[in-house]
Amino acid sequence: MVVASAIGMASGMLICSMVSRSRRLKLATQEFDTAEAFDALASKCIGLLPTEAQNALAELKRRLIPLLSDLALARSGGGLSDDDAFFVHELVRRYLPDALEPYLAIREHRSEADKVLVDQLTLLSQRLSDIVRSRDVAHEGQLVRNKSFLERKLDQQ
């Protein structure tokens, strides 16, 4: 009976581990797909955007890529809310195309459109910056909590 119970517990733990690993793999694939979609969108725009918009797009990428690289980790570690993770994916899936495609459809008289596009890209970049800051604050909190735990634990010995 004890052996059967131990085997049952071990099987349950193995299944949980496999599900967890499968979920992490799925999340990593999502992040990779999001990065690829960003690159495809950016390459489509090369040479078609004004310099200021190209710089804003490069700034978006600078903020997005490191965030994507640890998005699954940040989400599982509590450093990133579901809303923030959703925003990161929607940035590439919807928000950027919704800003860039109408701009690219304009053939002449882009001066006002240039400014509107740059303003949109700047807003998106600022939101990414806020997400990174929020994630960093959460990780700093984890560090402080771990330090307190270690101090209490080591003082007991």
N, C-alpha and C positions, 0 to 999 in steps of 0.2 A: 504494500500500500504506500509506504514512504517512497519507494523507488518510483512508482507510477506517478506519485504527486510531484516528485523532483523532475521527472521526465516531462510532465505536463507543463511545469513552470519553465523549464528550459526551452521547450517548444514555443511557448507563448512569447518568451523573450526574444527568441530567434525570429519569429514572425514579426514582432514589433520592430526589431532592428532592420529587417528586410523592407518593411513598409516605410520606415523612416529614411533608409538609404534611397529607396525608389523615389520618395518625395523630394529629397535633396537633389537627386539626379534630374528630376523633372524641372525643378527650380533653376538649376544651373543651365539646363538647355534653354529655358525661357530667357535667361539673361544673355546667353550667347546669341539667340535669335534676335533679341532686342538690339544688341550691339551691331549685328550684321545689318539689320534694317536701317539703323542710323547711318552706317557707312554707305549703304546703297543710296539713301536719300541725299546725303551730303555730296556724293560723287555725281549725282544727277544735276546738282546745282553749281558745280565748279565752273567758274567763269561766267555764270549768269547772274550772280548777285553782286551788288555794290560792295566795295571793300569793307565798309563798316558792317554790313550784314555777314560777310564772310568771316570777319573777326568775331562777331557775336556767335556765329555757328561754331567756330573753333573753340570759343570759350565754353559753350554748351558741352561740346565733346570733352573738353578738359575736365569738366565737373561730372559728366555722366559716366565716363568709362571707369574711373576708380569706384564709383558708387555701384555700378553694375557688377564689378568684380567681386564685391563682397555683399551683394544684396541678399542672397539667401542666408548667409551667415548673420547679417545684421537683423534680418527678419526673425530668424530662429532665436537670436540672442536678446530679442526685445529692443534692439536699438533702432528699429524702423517700424513705424506703424503700417497697418494695412493700407491706409489712405496714401501714405508716402510711397509705398511700393507700387500701388496702383498708378499714382501720378507718374512715376519713373517710366513705367511701361506705356502709359497713354501719351506721354511726351513724344515718344518715337512713333507710336502707332497712329495717333490722331492729331495731337496739338501741332507738331512740326509740319506735317503735310497740310493741315488746315491753314497754316500761315504761309507756307512756301508755294503751294500750287496756284492759288489765285494771283500771287505776285508774279510767278513765272508766266501766267497767261496774259499779263499786260505786256503789250509789245512796244508801246510808246508812252511818253509822258509819265515816266516812273518817279519823278522827284518826290511827290507826296507819298507814293507807295513805298519808296525807299525808307522814309522815316517811319511809316507805320510798321513795316516789316522789322526794322531794327528795334523798335519799341516792343514788339511782340517777342522777339528773340531775347531781349533783355529781361522781360518779365519772366520768361521761362527759366532763364539762367539764374535769376534771383531766387526763384522757388527752389531750384536744385541746390543752391547755396544754403537756403534755410533747412532743407532736408539733411544735408551733410552736417550742418551745425547741430541740428537736433540729434542726429545719430552719434556724433562725437560727444555731446553732453551725456547721452545715455551710457556710452562706454566709459566715460570718466566716472559716472556714478557707480558703475560696476567695479571699477578699480578701487574706489573709496570703500565700497562695501566689502570687497575681498580683503583689503588691508585691515579693516576693522575686525573681520572674522579671524584673520591670521593673528592679530595682536591678542584677541581674546583667547584663542586656541593655545597660543604659545605661552601666554601668561599663566594658564592653568597647569602647565607641566612643570 
